Amino acid sequence: MTPTRRSALMGVASSLALLAALPAAAQDFITVASTTSTENSGLFGHILPIFQAETGIEVRVVSQGTGQALETGRRGDADVVFVHARAQEETFVAEGYGVQRFDVMYNDFVIVGPSDDPAGVRATDSAAGAMAAIAGAGASFASRGDDSGTHVAEQGLWAAAGIEPAGDWYLSTGSGMGATLNTAAQVPAYALTDRGTWLSFANRSPLEIVSEGDPVLFNPYGIILVNPERHAHVKADLGQAFIDWIVSPEGQAAIASFQVGGEQLFFPSAQ
């Protein structure tokens, strides 16, 4: 063996020994595909350091719309999905891509719009009525248009109102909640948003909440381990450890303690 090759092999051996000597916290991580609302609201920035400090497991978040996050899970490019479109989540599990869905938390959706409310949304008594008023007035509406949980909820409201939204007034951004709210603020336009992102959104002017409280605006979140029988590389033990923590009393307390401006953004719902 040449001296150069012997030196190279010794270098590799030294690197492997150093890696083995590192604490588990430096090596253990999982990938969680989740929604832009959990990321944009600041929730992950609040709870993940607590989880990592207790377990040594790092959580790397891929922030996407719910539809994209579930597709990431289907490809096996995440260990866990943490999203908010229950029907799609249940389909994900039924098709064998996920092991089991767990309730984690909830908040609600609100409809925001220009403070002068040109469509008269404040005078309506339901979310579907609000959407009908917006469409009837041809008032600008900014949609995420990205197959996210929010977009799915919005489509349900249009269907309940008997409206197929189309035309210059309907602005499909194809982007996350924060970017869509920025578009709504610039136009200005109406938009559907989860309350958590709205409360943490700094650029509110000239928008205000114009419709809230309808039971159909309830917004539950679920968490699912990607099925390791379908994707053998899934870190099932570490992923389940995260799920077990987030539905535990301690994880639920961490969620409940997250506030913006003195307001609680998410409410624990684990059974």
Secondary structure, DSSP 8 states (H G I E B T S, - for coil): --HHHHHHHHHHHHHHHHHHHS-HHHH-EEEEEEEHHHHHTTHHHHHHHHHHHHH--EEEEEEE-HHHHHHHHHTT--SEEEES-HHHHHHHHHTTSEEEEEEEEEEEEEEEEETT-TT-GGG-SSHHHHHHHHHHHT--EEE--SS-HHHHHHHHHHHHHT----STTEEE--S-HHHHHHHHHHTT-EEEEEHHHHHH-S--TTEEEEE---GGGEEEEEEEEE-TTT-TTS-HHHHHHHHHHHTSHHHHHHHHT-EETTEE--EE---
